[in-house]
Amino acid sequence: MFSYFHIRIFNLWLFAWTVQAVLACNSSSSRSCEVNVELQNAYNQTVYLESIAEAGSDDLRLDSVFIKDRVETVHFRITDTEESLYRIRTADGRLRIPFVSDTRSVKICADYFEPGSFKFERSPATSTLHQFNEWLLRQAQDVSNIPETISNIDSVRIAFAFQQQQHYRNFIDTVASPAVALFYYDNVDFGKQLDSLVLLMNRLHKRFAGHKAWERLYEETKVFEQIITKELNVGDRLPDFLVTNEAGALLPITFYRHGYLLVDLWATWDYRSHLQAEYTKRAYTQFGGKNFSVVSIALDPNKEGWQRSIELNGRKWPQMIDQKVWRGPAVQALHFDSIPFNFLVDPNGIIVGKALYGDSLLSALSRTLENVRE
């Protein structure tokens, strides 16, 4: 059986597989980039060229080629207005190779049977991202090798999660490529350190001046700052808003309110969320059906990783996703500034508890539901 930490490591490996290469294409006035992809053993596969969208938006398919031979070289051309993220992907998703349009041309060599074995050339952005990703994986492996039997294992893993967040911040704050910084941005959780977020965004806004995606993020951060300064308290009515469920349908949170409702906010990339999930699961098992329901909302840009994590976690209650993460409708409506987080709402939609962690969640539910009948 997977532990919650193993699920976190699985997500890191999944993320690494997705990030396997960031490639090159040098800037000119027209920003034209030639991408030559030499593929082995990919016959009868369709290969797509896609632009990688910002969190919460759909990736855009730009071109495609059908592979007929065992070894075949395909050619794509990209014209953009600023350094951006793209991806080469086979139709079945086995090969997923992101790249940045920061040089004029690139040659990619990949083997369909060995998706982790690839070669790329001439991109400082790619080298930086690849080295950082390899370093993250080594750190994750070191922590995963810690024996489960040591007494302070959870403390060690939580400390690792905090360290990893600091590494993400430092990397984004120093990396030269605006596109690579964007690639990692939604993995950063500032929690209640709003001032740190604002200071970082001010520096990035200055450093990446004129880059449209970062200009949008800067403006959204100012809006986010105004949102977070407000706070929902016990006695307030929980605002309704739309989020996407596992089937891809947009539904209001009130759809899931049958009596008391626990709104659970988490993310696959946050280890503390997986620790809290143990108590959310116990709450659902112990109290579910007793005029009580649970709905979880993940702040995750990666829908595929979210779906896999749900399966591994055994989350049997309704699951939603907000792919815009800190810029999405969940944060805008609920004004929370860290994850994991939760709200307990009564049948009338009034908040009767919030930020209920660990055993405190189970105690609060026991007191609240003690006199509730089916």
VOGUDO-757518 format. One line per 3 residues: number of its first residue (from 0); their letters; for each residue x negated, y negated, z of N, C-alpha, C. Coordinates in pm, whole numbers. Each point is the difference from the previous one (the first is absolute). Layout:
<sites>
NUM> a> X,Y,Z,X,Y,Z,X,Y,Z; ... $
</sites>
This chain:
<sites>
0> mfs> -85,119,0,85,-119,0,-89,-124,0; 41,-101,-72,-74,-124,-6,22,-81,128; -110,-53,56,15,-99,106,25,-135,-65 $
3> yfh> 39,-96,82,27,-133,-56,-128,-61,-53; -113,30,66,-125,-55,-51,-38,64,-132; 28,131,-13,-28,66,-127,81,-62,-112 $
6> iri> 122,-40,32,82,-68,-102,-66,-130,-41; -57,-72,99,-70,-127,-32,-120,28,-90; -76,107,31,-116,34,-82,46,41,-140 $
9> fnl> 113,76,-5,54,37,-131,30,-123,-83; 59,-101,63,32,-123,-73,-125,-71,-47; -107,4,83,-126,-61,-43,-57,72,-122 $
12> wlf> 7,135,2,-49,76,-116,86,-27,-122; 133,-9,22,88,-29,-111,-30,-137,-58; -23,-96,90,-34,-135,-46,-131,4,-76 $
15> awt> -100,77,52,-129,6,-68,14,60,-139; 84,103,-12,21,63,-130,59,-99,-100; 91,-86,52,60,-102,-86,-101,-105,-42 $
18> vqa> -98,-23,90,-95,-109,-25,-127,47,-69; -1,108,-66,-122,68,-35,-98,-83,-82; 43,-91,-75,-95,-86,-70,63,-132,-31 $
21> vla> -75,-105,14,47,-130,-45,-101,-45,-102; 44,-27,-119,-88,-14,-112,-7,-140,-51; -65,-17,-110,-47,-130,-31,44,-58,-131 $
24> cns> 8,-123,-10,30,-71,-121,-27,-150,16; -109,-62,-51,-50,-136,34,86,-111,-54; 5,-108,74,88,-112,-27,-51,-85,-115 $
27> sss> 89,-39,-86,-27,-98,-104,122,-87,-8; 0,-95,-92,113,-91,-5,129,75,-30; -6,103,-82,121,77,-31,19,119,94 $
30> rsc> -103,29,80,1,113,94,40,129,-71; -64,25,-112,24,124,-73,-93,108,54; 57,117,22,-76,111,57,24,127,-81 $
33> evn> -108,62,-44,8,128,-70,-22,112,101; 94,93,5,-11,114,90,-8,127,-82; -113,68,7,-21,125,-72,-2,115,101 $
36> vel> 93,92,-15,16,108,97,-28,133,-66; -108,64,44,-35,134,-51,57,105,95; 93,80,-48,69,97,83,-33,143,-42 $
39> qna> -23,84,97,-18,143,-26,116,77,61; 44,103,-73,100,95,50,136,-64,30; 31,-109,-67,128,-67,23,95,18,-118 $
42> ynq> -25,102,-83,84,20,-117,145,26,41; 89,-48,-84,145,5,23,46,-89,117; -85,-94,38,37,-98,102,16,-137,-65 $
45> tvy> 94,-79,50,11,-139,-41,-77,-84,100; -83,-91,-51,-81,-87,85,55,-142,-11; 25,-62,117,58,-133,4,-103,-104,44 $
48> les> 14,-118,-55,-66,-119,53,106,-79,74; -24,-31,129,98,-70,82,-65,-117,71; 76,-105,20,-44,-107,90,52,34,139 $
51> iae> -84,-22,101,37,29,138,61,-126,59; 125,9,38,73,-117,47,-31,-28,146; 37,-119,43,-10,-34,142,102,82,78 $
54> ags> -22,12,130,89,80,85,145,-43,-18; 87,100,-13,141,-28,-13,49,-14,-142; -92,-1,-96,38,-8,-141,-37,130,-69 $
57> ddl> 62,24,-114,-28,121,-75,-122,-19,-90; -83,104,-8,-111,-2,-95,55,-5,-141; -76,-61,-90,47,-20,-137,-80,87,-96 $
60> rld> 68,82,-77,-67,83,-100,-27,-84,-124; -126,-7,-42,-39,-86,-111,-22,76,-130; -49,124,10,-31,76,-122,-10,147,37 $
63> svf> 2,86,-101,-13,144,25,-59,70,-123; -66,113,27,-59,83,-106,23,145,36; 36,82,-100,17,143,22,-131,71,-36 $
66> ikd> -51,84,91,-127,69,-20,24,134,-67; -69,23,-112,18,124,-76,-117,96,15; -122,-53,21,-119,83,1,-55,19,140 $
69> rve> -88,99,16,-59,27,131,-87,-115,46; -74,-60,-94,-80,-119,29,44,-109,-96; 44,-111,56,52,-107,-86,-28,-135,66 $
72> tvh> -34,-98,-82,-22,-136,48,115,-88,-46; 64,-69,94,110,-90,-33,-44,-143,27; 62,-93,-69,-40,-140,7,121,-87,36 $
75> fri> -21,-88,96,102,-97,38,-62,-140,-2; 83,-99,-22,-43,-139,10,91,-74,98; -62,-78,86,73,-79,98,-28,-148,-26 $
78> tdt> 105,-80,2,-16,-145,-2,79,-56,117; -71,-68,91,68,-56,117,-47,-143,23; 55,-63,100,-32,-140,29,-91,-15,121 $
81> ees> -14,107,81,-87,-5,116,-41,142,37; -102,11,82,-47,130,43,112,75,71; 36,119,-51,115,74,51,-30,148,7 $
84> lyr> 91,73,62,-13,145,18,79,76,-106; -60,104,-54,64,88,-96,-30,145,38; 62,93,-71,-19,141,31,15,83,-126 $
87> irt> -86,100,-13,18,108,-97,61,118,74; 110,55,-53,70,108,71,55,101,-98; -15,128,32,67,104,-78,145,8,43 $
90> adg> 85,51,-87,145,1,26,34,77,128; -76,103,31,29,79,120,-65,-56,125; -76,-110,-14,-61,-64,115,-127,65,49 $
93> rlr> -47,104,-66,-122,68,46,-121,-93,-6; -11,-74,-109,-104,-101,-12,61,-137,25; -57,-74,93,44,-136,31,-126,-82,24 $
96> ipf> -37,-81,-98,-126,-73,6,25,-149,-11; 2,-72,112,19,-145,-6,-125,-71,-50; 15,-118,-54,-115,-81,-39,36,-148,1 $
99> vsd> -104,-84,4,17,-145,6,-49,-61,-131; 73,-97,-49,-38,-66,-127,-103,-110,26; -122,40,44,-103,-99,31,-120,6,-94 $
102> trs> 1,90,-99,-105,2,-102,63,22,-137; -78,-12,-103,56,4,-135,33,140,-49; -72,100,47,28,135,-48,-43,101,103 $
105> vki> 56,118,-10,-35,107,92,19,134,-68; -82,95,41,19,137,-44,30,84,124; 109,74,-7,41,87,110,-11,144,-48 $
108> cad> -67,83,77,-7,143,-29,68,76,113; 96,84,-34,75,73,103,35,139,-51; 9,94,93,38,137,-29,133,28,68 $
111> yfe> 100,38,-78,134,26,54,-2,108,107; -89,101,-15,-8,108,97,-73,-42,128; -76,-108,-5,-74,-49,116,29,-148,19 $
114> pgs> 118,-34,51,41,-140,6,-88,-87,89; -76,62,89,-90,-78,85,-134,-28,-65; -28,62,-113,-128,-19,-69,21,-93,-118 $
117> fkf> -49,-120,11,16,-99,-105,-125,-85,-5; -16,-69,-111,-112,-92,-15,52,-131,-59; -61,-108,43,36,-130,-54,-127,-83,-9 $
120> ers> 7,-109,-73,-119,-82,-22,32,-149,11; -100,-76,41,-6,-146,-15,111,-76,72; 17,23,129,98,-79,74,-41,-17,145 $
123> pat> -46,-119,39,-31,-26,142,123,22,89; 119,-39,-48,122,18,80,26,147,26; -19,83,-103,22,143,16,-96,60,100 $
126> stl> -127,-35,-13,-101,55,90,31,-37,145; 36,-124,24,29,-45,135,119,75,59; 106,11,-77,120,67,48,-27,148,27 $
129> hqf> -72,63,-94,-28,143,14,-87,26,123; -100,-83,23,-86,18,116,78,-18,130; 86,-101,3,80,-24,120,95,116,26 $
132> new> 61,51,-104,92,111,16,-71,125,50; -119,26,-53,-78,115,45,-36,-16,148; -32,-121,40,-34,-26,140,120,26,89 $
135> llr> 119,-46,-43,121,25,78,25,149,17; -22,76,-106,22,144,8,-96,66,97; -125,-43,-1,-97,58,93,40,-30,145 $
138> qaq> 47,-123,24,46,-34,135,118,86,42; 94,19,-91,119,81,30,-38,145,27; -97,52,-77,-44,138,21,-67,17,135 $
141> dvs> -79,-99,39,-66,7,132,103,10,111; 105,-81,-9,103,2,105,80,130,-5; 27,49,-120,79,124,-12,-76,120,55 $
144> nip> -133,-10,9,-80,111,52,-11,0,153; 56,-102,64,-1,-3,146,90,112,53; -49,82,92,82,112,50,130,-47,63 $
147> eti> 108,70,-30,131,-34,56,3,16,152; -93,73,54,5,34,142,-56,-109,91; -70,-101,-54,-57,-101,88,113,-84,61 $
150> sni> -21,-43,123,108,-60,78,48,-134,-55; -88,-77,-62,36,-134,-45,13,-9,-152; 45,108,-64,5,5,-146,88,-110,-57 $
153> dsv> 117,-26,62,88,-104,-53,-63,-138,12; -71,-23,109,-67,-130,17,-108,-20,-105; -72,106,-29,-105,-7,-103,61,-32,-136 $
156> ria> 110,64,-32,63,-21,-130,64,-137,-12; 57,-49,110,56,-134,-2,-112,-103,-19; -113,22,69,-114,-90,-16,-48,2,-146 $
159> faf> 1,117,-61,-39,9,-141,97,-79,-88; 130,8,30,98,-73,-79,-25,-150,8; -32,-50,120,-29,-142,15,-128,-38,-75 $
162> qqq> -101,85,8,-125,-26,-71,23,-2,-151; 81,92,-46,28,6,-143,69,-128,-47; 94,-51,79,66,-125,-35,-101,-114,-10 $
165> qhy> -97,-2,91,-102,-105,-6,-85,13,-124; -29,123,-39,-79,23,-122,76,-50,-123; 131,27,-4,81,-50,-111,-8,-152,-7 $
168> rnf> 16,-66,115,-2,-146,2,-135,-54,-48; -108,58,54,-133,-47,-38,-26,21,-149; 46,112,-52,-21,30,-141,73,-101,-88 $
171> idt> 127,-22,29,79,-95,-79,-57,-141,9; -55,-31,117,-53,-135,24,-132,-24,-71; -67,105,-45,-133,-17,-59,-12,51,-143 $
174> vas> 89,87,-45,-13,57,-134,15,-109,-105; -80,9,-106,-2,-105,-102,120,6,-94; 54,118,-19,107,19,-98,137,-30,59 $
177> pav> 75,-95,-55,136,-26,50,92,119,-21; -19,75,-109,86,115,-27,-25,112,100; -126,25,34,-31,104,99,51,-39,137 $
180> alf> -12,-128,34,56,-47,127,151,24,5; 69,-25,-111,143,27,-8,31,147,19; -86,86,-53,22,144,6,13,47,145 $
183> yyd> -76,-63,91,-1,42,140,86,-86,90; 50,-111,-50,64,-98,87,113,58,83; 86,81,-60,117,50,72,-32,112,98 $
186> nvd> -129,38,10,-40,95,103,-39,-70,130; 1,-133,-1,-40,-76,118,122,-31,86; -12,28,130,105,-31,97,-59,-96,103 $
189> fgk> 46,-125,0,-51,-98,96,75,5,131; 106,79,6,76,8,124,44,-137,46; -27,-31,124,41,-128,56,-104,-110,-21 $
192> qld> -107,31,-72,-106,-97,-23,33,-86,-123; 107,-74,11,44,-82,-113,-103,-105,-37; -65,-58,100,-101,-102,-27,-114,57,-85 $
195> slv> -39,125,28,-106,64,-78,41,19,-145; 127,38,-20,50,15,-136,-4,-133,-74; 47,-106,64,4,-131,-65,-140,-47,-34 $
198> llm> -95,19,91,-138,-42,-26,-60,78,-117; 25,132,-2,-50,81,-111,60,-46,-132; 130,-21,-3,65,-42,-125,-48,-137,-45 $
201> nrl> -31,-89,92,-55,-130,-38,-136,17,-68; -82,90,55,-132,25,-62,15,63,-137; 90,99,-11,19,68,-128,60,-94,-104 $
204> hkr> 90,-86,44,60,-96,-92,-106,-92,-59; -96,-37,82,-110,-85,-48,-96,78,-89; -31,124,42,-100,80,-73,54,49,-134 $
207> fag> 129,35,-5,60,50,-124,90,-106,-63; -38,-125,12,79,-111,-52,30,20,-148; 127,-19,-37,41,13,-139,47,139,-38 $
210> hka> -26,100,83,47,136,-29,148,6,37; 86,26,-97,144,-14,19,55,92,109; -48,124,3,52,94,101,-34,-48,140 $
213> wer> -121,-51,20,-38,-50,131,70,-131,33; 30,-79,-100,79,-121,23,139,38,53; 60,104,-59,132,45,47,-8,52,143 $
216> lye> -105,78,30,-17,53,135,-16,-111,102; -73,-103,-38,-22,-113,90,133,-68,34; 81,-22,-101,131,-63,23,90,91,83 $
219> etk> -5,131,-27,82,95,76,-45,7,146; -131,-17,23,-51,3,137,52,-118,79; 11,-116,-63,56,-116,68,146,25,38 $
222> vfe> 74,64,-90,139,35,31,4,103,114; -90,100,-8,-8,105,102,-27,-62,138; -88,-99,5,-33,-66,126,125,-62,62 $
225> qii> 83,-61,-83,123,-61,51,98,107,49; 4,112,-72,90,109,39,-38,58,136; -130,26,19,-47,69,120,10,-88,124 $
228> tke> -3,-132,-19,12,-86,118,139,12,64; 96,49,-76,131,30,56,-3,141,57; 87,30,93,-1,133,62,142,43,33 $
231> lnv> 31,125,-30,129,58,39,-13,57,140; 96,-32,85,-4,46,138,122,83,35; -8,70,112,115,75,50,117,-97,16 $
234> gdr> 116,41,-52,118,-85,1,28,-64,-134; -102,-6,-87,19,-53,-136,65,107,-88; 66,-44,-105,54,93,-99,-110,38,-98 $
237> lpd> -12,128,-29,-100,45,-97,46,-39,-141; -80,-79,-73,40,-38,-136,5,122,-92; 89,-5,-96,8,106,-99,-88,-36,-120 $
240> flv> -54,99,-66,-83,-22,-118,-7,130,-80; -44,-9,-123,-5,115,-90,-140,58,-6; -9,132,8,-125,71,-20,27,125,-83 $
243> tne> -107,59,-51,10,114,-92,-12,132,74; 91,94,-30,-7,132,65,-81,97,-86; -8,126,44,-82,100,-70,47,25,-143 $
246> aga> 128,-22,-25,54,22,-134,-18,-122,-90; -55,-108,56,-22,-120,-79,115,-98,0; 102,25,84,117,-88,5,-21,-111,104 $
249> llp> 45,-121,-34,-3,-112,94,123,6,91; -24,7,131,112,12,94,-21,-97,117; 109,-49,58,-11,-85,119,-26,85,124 $
252> itf> -67,-59,98,-28,71,124,130,40,71; 104,-81,-11,127,32,65,62,130,-53; -44,46,-115,49,126,-55,-29,116,96 $
255> yrh> -108,-14,79,-44,109,88,45,-18,144; 76,-107,28,39,-25,139,129,73,33; -15,112,69,116,77,47,-14,9,152 $
258> gyl> 53,-98,69,-25,-10,143,-130,-76,21; -83,49,92,-129,-62,26,-98,40,-112; -89,-94,-35,-95,23,-109,-139,-42,43 $
261> lvd> -97,89,-20,-141,-34,19,-61,-31,-136; -46,-123,-19,-69,-41,-124,-149,13,27; -62,98,-64,-140,36,24,-85,-55,-115 $
264> lwa> -98,-84,31,-85,-64,-100,-142,56,13; -56,47,-112,-129,69,6,-71,-11,-134; -115,66,-12,-73,6,-128,-86,125,-1 $
267> twd> -15,60,-116,-83,121,-10,-146,-31,30; -44,-123,-29,-141,-36,16,-34,-44,142; 97,0,90,-23,-44,138,6,120,93 $
270> yrs> -114,35,62,-5,120,84,93,-9,120; 13,-122,56,88,-16,116,144,37,-35; 38,-22,-126,135,37,-43,22,150,10 $
273> hlq> -104,77,-30,13,146,7,8,48,145; -67,-71,90,14,34,142,142,-28,48; 54,-117,-37,135,-36,41,103,92,-62 $
276> aey> -29,54,-119,95,89,-68,35,122,84; -93,43,85,28,114,88,119,-30,89; 6,-122,54,108,-38,90,129,-30,-76 $
279> tkr> -13,-56,-120,119,-23,-83,64,134,-37; -83,97,-30,52,133,-34,70,62,121; -59,-15,117,63,54,121,132,-71,29 $
282> ayt> 3,-130,-25,125,-77,21,108,50,-93; -36,23,-125,98,48,-99,49,140,37; -93,86,43,37,137,37,88,2,125 $
285> qfg> -33,-82,98,70,3,128,133,-72,-3; 7,-112,-73,119,-85,7,78,-10,-130; -57,47,-109,66,-11,-129,136,66,1 $
288> gkn> 101,-69,-53,135,54,-1,83,-45,118; -65,-50,108,72,-48,117,27,-150,-16; 75,-31,-103,30,-140,-31,-129,-79,-21 $
291> fsv> -102,70,-53,-133,-60,-15,-62,49,-131; -63,-91,-74,-69,36,-124,-132,-77,-10; -84,44,-90,-131,-60,-22,-17,-29,-148 $
294> vsi> -61,-112,-33,-44,-26,-137,-141,-56,8; -89,55,-82,-138,-46,-3,-25,-81,-127; -76,-108,15,-39,-84,-112,-152,-6,-2 $
297> ald> -59,51,-106,-146,-1,-14,-44,-124,-78; -101,-67,51,-62,-110,-72,-116,60,-78; 29,42,-123,-100,72,-79,4,-41,-146 $
300> pnk> -114,-42,-56,-3,-30,-142,2,126,-87; -41,113,58,-14,125,-76,118,92,28; 93,7,-94,120,80,20,-31,150,2 $
303> egw> -93,44,-85,-33,143,-4,-62,46,131; -93,-79,55,-60,36,128,102,2,113; 95,-93,-5,109,-5,98,85,127,-6 $
306> qrs> 35,43,-120,84,119,-15,-73,125,50; -129,10,-27,-77,115,48,-11,-1,153; -19,-117,56,-11,-11,145,130,39,69 $
309> iel> 113,-36,-59,130,38,56,13,152,6; -41,65,-108,8,146,-5,-89,64,107; -123,-51,13,-95,57,95,42,-28,145 $
312> ngr> 60,-117,21,42,-40,134,125,71,49; 80,52,-92,126,61,38,102,-102,48; 2,-117,-66,97,-104,36,135,34,-63 $
315> kwp> 94,45,80,127,50,-51,109,-107,-6; -24,-113,59,99,-108,0,-20,-89,-123; 91,-94,-28,-11,-83,-121,-130,-79,-4 $
318> qmi> -63,-1,-117,-128,-66,-20,13,-107,-110; -50,-119,31,3,-112,-94,-143,-50,-21; -20,-78,-105,-133,-56,-26,12,-144,-44 $
321> dqk> -89,-83,50,-14,-139,-43,-140,-13,-59; -9,8,-132,-130,1,-66,-68,-137,-4; 71,-104,38,-63,-132,7,-69,-23,134 $
324> vwr> 5,99,87,-73,3,127,31,-128,80; -102,-81,31,21,-118,84,71,-113,-75; 22,19,-129,68,-104,-78,142,42,-37 $
327> gpa> 48,108,58,127,58,-41,119,-43,83; 117,49,-35,124,-38,68,7,44,145; -66,110,37,5,46,139,-62,-103,93 $
330> vqa> -119,-48,-34,-67,-100,83,77,-131,-2; 49,-38,-117,72,-127,-12,128,0,84; 65,115,10,126,7,76,-23,21,150 $
333> lhf> -99,84,35,-14,42,139,-109,-74,77; -87,-73,-69,-99,-86,64,-97,76,91; -31,124,-28,-98,72,80,-138,-25,-59 $
336> dsi> -103,8,84,-134,-36,-46,-103,110,20; 45,121,32,-94,111,15,76,131,-17; -74,105,-29,59,134,-6,-88,95,81 $
339> pfn> 60,105,54,142,33,-5,83,-99,81; 128,-8,-35,94,-87,71,138,63,-13; 91,-36,88,136,53,-12,100,-93,67 $
342> flv> 125,16,-41,114,-69,61,106,103,31; 61,-9,117,115,82,34,123,-89,-5; 99,39,-81,117,-83,-28,125,72,47 $
345> dpn> 93,-74,62,124,62,48,102,10,-114; 115,63,22,99,19,-108,49,-130,-61; -16,-111,69,43,-130,-52,-111,-75,-73 $
348> gii> -117,65,-13,-111,-63,-71,-84,-91,87; 17,5,132,-75,-84,93,-125,75,48; -114,-69,1,-125,60,46,6,20,152 $
351> vgk> -19,125,43,0,31,143,-138,45,47; -95,12,-91,-137,37,36,-91,-19,-120; -127,-28,27,-96,-13,-109,-139,34,52 $
354> aly> -90,36,-93,-138,37,35,0,108,108; 77,107,-23,10,111,95,-97,109,-44; -109,16,74,-105,92,-41,-12,118,97 $
357> gds> -44,114,-54,-28,116,82,119,44,82; -26,37,124,106,47,89,103,-109,29; -39,-127,-15,94,-109,24,118,7,-96 $
360> lls> -25,47,-122,109,16,-97,100,103,50; -49,114,46,88,107,45,77,-42,126; -68,-72,90,67,-47,122,110,-100,-33 $
363> als> -30,-91,-92,100,-101,-38,121,64,-64; -22,99,-85,111,68,-65,82,79,101; -68,63,96,71,77,102,93,-91,81 $
366> rtl> -51,-118,38,83,-94,78,115,-53,-85; -30,-36,-124,100,-63,-87,110,96,-39; -36,126,-27,96,95,-52,60,90,108 $
369> env> -35,-26,124,42,89,109,152,20,3; 76,-107,-21,147,10,9,68,2,-137; -82,18,-106,56,-1,-134,54,139,-33 $
372> re> 118,6,-57,58,128,-42,9,4,-152; 4,120,-53,14,19,-146,130,-63,-48 $
</sites>
